[in-house]
Amino acid sequence: MEGQVMKKPISNIGMDSDKTVQEDKQDEDNKLVMHYNIGSHINQEEDFKVDLMRKLVEKHDPSVKEVDNSTLRRFLRARDHDIEKGNAMFLKYLNWKQTFMPKGYISESEISNHLAQNKQFLQGEDKQGRPITVLLGGRHFPKKIPGGGVEELKRFVVYALEKTCSRMPAGQEKFVVISDLEGWGYSNTDIRSYIAALSILQDYYPERLGKLFIVHVPYIFMTVWKLVYPFIDNNSKKKLVFVENKRLKETLMEDIEESQIPAIYGGKLPLVPIQHA
């Protein structure tokens, strides 16, 4: 009849609804398959580049045969999968390691002045199994170390990185840092050492930093931060988290279980000096 709206039968509505659910499920399945295929393709391409990179570096240094693929992969990723740049970066690392650590490690006797300041700790892990190291910036006094301690600090940084990496469980390659600036002042300022530490981390331990929490940040620190920030590479900048004092524990708990958070931040673990970890 004219002016009357024809209504769709209830049975038909039910059938259309079932069809939509089935189509949606199929669409989701197709997306998962596509995602898996893309991921597999990326992994295969990366594996291929790692193999090529290995051939290049082994021509320069046959000892690289003892280096695992995960190490080469980190240097490749640090250079956005550019094989030549990754190769150059890794060879630079090998040369540095042979020169800087001829014994293959840094002994505690070589960094006694920095260890005496009791400013770095190592304990616990985050929800991903990444070991956690804590730095207390307010305990770093460069003027109390002979010659300013820059060279010794470089050795201290390498000692800490090596020890932290040795705590990683199988399959894990990254660590987490909590940099605490409570009590930090101008007497703790050490821009040369900050930049030197960044250079070591970025050039010789690429793709090791998982996240850096910066806590208890005093206003005066931001003046120094502006000088240091340009030396931080883009990959590392993405991993920096400035934490509000009132949300300190809450923010840490997004990544770390309470049982693994240092007691000074409301967790359960006492601080353990890195030399005793």
C-alpha positions as CSV (number, residue, x, y, z in Angstrom):
1,M,0.0,0.0,0.0
2,E,1.1,3.5,-0.8
3,G,2.8,5.3,2.1
4,Q,3.3,2.0,4.1
5,V,6.9,1.0,4.9
6,M,7.7,-2.6,4.3
7,K,9.4,-4.2,7.3
8,K,12.1,-6.8,7.0
9,P,11.1,-10.2,8.4
10,I,12.6,-11.0,11.8
11,S,14.0,-14.2,10.5
12,N,15.9,-12.4,7.7
13,I,17.4,-9.9,10.2
14,G,18.7,-12.8,12.2
15,M,20.3,-14.4,9.2
16,D,22.0,-11.1,8.1
17,S,23.3,-10.6,11.7
18,D,24.8,-14.1,11.7
19,K,26.4,-13.4,8.3
20,T,27.9,-10.2,9.6
21,V,29.5,-11.9,12.6
22,Q,31.0,-14.6,10.3
23,E,32.3,-12.0,7.9
24,D,33.8,-10.0,10.8
25,K,35.5,-13.1,12.1
26,Q,36.9,-13.9,8.7
27,D,38.2,-10.4,8.3
28,E,39.9,-10.7,11.7
29,D,41.4,-14.0,10.7
30,N,42.6,-12.5,7.4
31,K,44.2,-9.6,9.3
32,L,46.0,-12.0,11.6
33,V,47.4,-14.0,8.7
34,M,48.5,-10.9,6.9
35,H,50.2,-9.6,10.1
36,Y,51.9,-12.9,10.5
37,N,53.1,-13.0,6.9
38,I,54.4,-9.4,7.1
39,G,56.2,-10.2,10.4
40,S,57.7,-13.4,8.9
41,H,58.8,-11.5,5.8
42,I,60.5,-8.8,8.0
43,N,62.2,-11.4,10.1
44,Q,63.5,-13.3,7.0
45,E,64.8,-10.1,5.5
46,E,66.6,-9.1,8.7
47,D,68.1,-12.6,9.0
48,F,69.3,-12.3,5.4
49,K,70.9,-9.0,6.3
50,V,72.5,-10.4,9.4
51,D,74.1,-13.2,7.3
52,L,75.5,-10.6,4.8
53,M,76.8,-8.5,7.6
54,R,78.5,-11.5,9.2
55,K,80.3,-12.2,5.9
56,L,81.5,-8.6,5.7
57,V,82.8,-8.4,9.3
58,E,84.5,-11.8,9.2
59,K,86.6,-10.6,6.3
60,H,88.0,-7.9,8.6
61,D,88.2,-10.1,11.7
62,P,87.9,-13.9,11.6
63,S,87.3,-13.9,15.4
64,V,83.8,-12.6,14.7
65,K,82.8,-16.3,14.1
66,E,82.5,-16.5,17.8
67,V,80.0,-13.7,18.0
68,D,76.4,-14.7,18.0
69,N,73.8,-13.4,15.5
70,S,71.9,-11.5,18.2
71,T,74.9,-9.2,18.8
72,L,75.2,-8.5,15.1
73,R,71.5,-7.9,14.9
74,R,71.6,-5.2,17.5
75,F,74.2,-3.3,15.6
76,L,72.3,-3.7,12.4
77,R,69.1,-2.4,14.0
78,A,71.0,0.5,15.5
79,R,71.7,1.6,12.0
80,D,68.2,1.1,10.7
81,H,69.2,-2.2,8.9
82,D,71.8,-0.5,6.7
83,I,74.3,-3.3,6.3
84,E,77.3,-1.1,5.5
85,K,76.6,1.2,8.4
86,G,76.0,-1.6,10.8
87,N,79.2,-3.3,9.7
88,A,81.2,-0.1,10.2
89,M,79.6,0.4,13.7
90,F,80.4,-3.2,14.7
91,L,84.0,-3.0,13.5
92,K,84.5,0.2,15.4
93,Y,83.1,-1.6,18.5
94,L,85.6,-4.4,18.1
95,N,88.5,-2.0,17.8
96,W,87.4,-0.1,20.8
97,K,86.9,-3.2,22.9
98,Q,90.4,-4.5,22.1
99,T,91.9,-1.2,23.1
100,F,89.7,-0.2,26.0
101,M,89.3,-3.7,27.6
102,P,92.5,-5.6,26.6
103,K,91.8,-8.1,29.4
104,G,88.2,-8.5,28.3
105,Y,86.8,-6.9,31.5
106,I,87.2,-3.9,33.8
107,S,88.5,-4.7,37.3
108,E,87.1,-3.0,40.4
109,S,90.5,-1.7,41.3
110,E,90.4,0.4,38.1
111,I,87.2,2.2,39.2
112,S,87.7,2.4,43.0
113,N,87.0,6.1,43.3
114,H,83.6,5.8,41.6
115,L,82.6,2.7,43.5
116,A,83.5,4.4,46.7
117,Q,80.7,7.0,46.0
118,N,78.1,4.2,46.2
119,K,76.0,5.6,43.4
120,Q,74.9,2.7,41.3
121,F,72.8,-0.4,42.2
122,L,71.6,-3.5,40.5
123,Q,68.7,-5.7,41.5
124,G,65.3,-6.9,40.3
125,E,63.8,-7.1,36.9
126,D,60.8,-5.6,35.1
127,K,57.7,-7.5,33.8
128,Q,59.7,-8.3,30.6
129,G,62.6,-9.8,32.5
130,R,64.9,-6.9,31.9
131,P,67.3,-6.3,34.8
132,I,67.0,-3.0,36.6
133,T,69.9,-0.7,37.6
134,V,69.5,2.4,39.7
135,L,71.7,5.5,39.5
136,L,71.8,8.1,42.3
137,G,73.0,11.3,40.6
138,G,73.2,13.2,43.8
139,R,76.1,11.0,44.9
140,H,78.3,11.7,41.9
141,F,81.0,14.3,42.9
142,P,83.5,14.7,40.0
143,K,85.6,17.2,41.9
144,K,86.4,14.7,44.6
145,I,87.9,12.3,42.0
146,P,91.5,13.0,40.8
147,G,91.6,14.7,37.4
148,G,87.8,14.9,37.4
149,G,87.5,11.2,36.9
150,V,86.3,11.3,33.2
151,E,88.6,8.4,32.1
152,E,87.8,6.4,35.2
153,L,84.1,7.2,34.8
154,K,84.3,5.7,31.3
155,R,85.7,2.5,32.8
156,F,83.0,2.6,35.5
157,V,80.3,2.9,32.9
158,V,81.6,-0.1,30.9
159,Y,82.0,-2.1,34.2
160,A,78.3,-1.3,35.0
161,L,77.1,-2.1,31.5
162,E,78.9,-5.4,31.4
163,K,77.7,-6.4,34.8
164,T,74.1,-5.4,34.0
165,C,74.1,-7.3,30.6
166,S,75.5,-10.4,32.4
167,R,72.3,-10.4,34.5
168,M,70.0,-10.7,31.5
169,P,68.0,-14.0,31.3
170,A,68.2,-16.1,28.1
171,G,66.4,-14.4,25.2
172,Q,66.5,-10.9,26.8
173,E,68.9,-8.2,25.4
174,K,67.8,-5.0,27.2
175,F,67.9,-3.5,30.6
176,V,66.0,-0.7,32.5
177,V,67.6,2.3,34.3
178,I,66.1,4.4,37.1
179,S,68.1,7.6,37.2
180,D,67.3,9.4,40.5
181,L,68.3,13.0,40.7
182,E,67.1,13.7,44.2
183,G,69.6,16.0,45.9
184,W,71.3,16.8,42.6
185,G,73.0,20.2,42.4
186,Y,75.7,22.0,40.6
187,S,78.4,20.2,42.6
188,N,77.2,17.0,40.8
189,T,77.3,18.6,37.4
190,D,79.6,16.7,35.0
191,I,78.6,17.4,31.4
192,R,81.8,15.8,29.9
193,S,81.1,12.6,31.8
194,Y,77.4,12.5,30.9
195,I,78.3,12.9,27.2
196,A,81.0,10.3,27.4
197,A,78.6,7.8,29.1
198,L,76.0,8.4,26.4
199,S,78.6,7.8,23.7
200,I,79.7,4.5,25.2
201,L,76.1,3.3,25.5
202,Q,75.0,4.4,22.0
203,D,78.2,3.4,20.1
204,Y,79.2,0.2,21.8
205,Y,76.1,-1.1,23.5
206,P,73.4,-0.4,21.0
207,E,69.8,-1.6,21.5
208,R,70.6,-2.5,25.1
209,L,68.6,0.3,26.8
210,G,65.0,-0.7,27.2
211,K,63.7,2.2,29.2
212,L,65.2,5.1,31.3
213,F,63.1,6.5,34.1
214,I,64.3,9.9,35.2
215,V,62.9,10.6,38.7
216,H,63.1,13.4,41.3
217,V,64.2,15.9,38.7
218,P,65.2,19.3,40.2
219,Y,64.4,22.4,38.2
220,I,68.1,23.4,37.9
221,F,68.9,20.1,36.2
222,M,67.0,21.2,33.1
223,T,69.7,23.7,32.3
224,V,72.2,20.9,32.0
225,W,69.7,18.7,30.2
226,K,69.4,21.1,27.4
227,L,73.1,20.8,26.8
228,V,73.1,17.0,26.9
229,Y,69.9,16.3,25.0
230,P,71.3,17.0,21.5
231,F,73.8,14.1,22.0
232,I,71.1,11.6,22.6
233,D,70.2,9.6,19.4
234,N,66.6,9.4,18.3
235,N,66.2,5.7,19.3
236,S,67.3,6.5,22.9
237,K,65.0,9.6,23.1
238,K,62.0,7.3,22.6
239,K,63.0,5.4,25.7
240,L,63.2,8.3,28.1
241,V,60.4,8.8,30.7
242,F,60.4,11.8,33.1
243,V,58.4,10.7,36.1
244,E,56.2,13.0,38.2
245,N,57.0,12.8,41.9
246,K,53.4,12.2,42.8
247,R,53.1,9.4,40.3
248,L,56.5,7.7,40.9
249,K,55.4,4.3,42.2
250,E,52.3,4.3,40.0
251,T,54.5,4.9,36.9
252,L,57.1,2.3,37.8
253,M,54.4,-0.3,38.4
254,E,53.2,0.0,34.8
255,D,56.5,-1.8,33.9
256,I,57.7,-3.4,37.2
257,E,56.0,-5.6,39.8
258,E,55.9,-4.1,43.3
259,S,58.1,-7.0,44.5
260,Q,60.8,-5.9,42.0
261,I,60.7,-2.2,42.7
262,P,63.4,-0.7,45.0
263,A,62.2,-0.1,48.5
264,I,63.1,3.6,48.3
265,Y,60.3,3.9,45.7
266,G,57.7,2.0,47.8
267,G,58.7,-1.5,46.5
268,K,60.1,-4.5,48.2
269,L,63.8,-4.7,47.2
270,P,66.6,-3.1,49.1
271,L,69.3,-1.4,47.0
272,V,72.3,-3.6,46.3
273,P,75.5,-1.8,45.2
274,I,76.5,-2.9,41.8
275,Q,79.8,-4.3,42.9
276,H,78.0,-6.6,45.3
277,A,75.2,-7.6,42.9
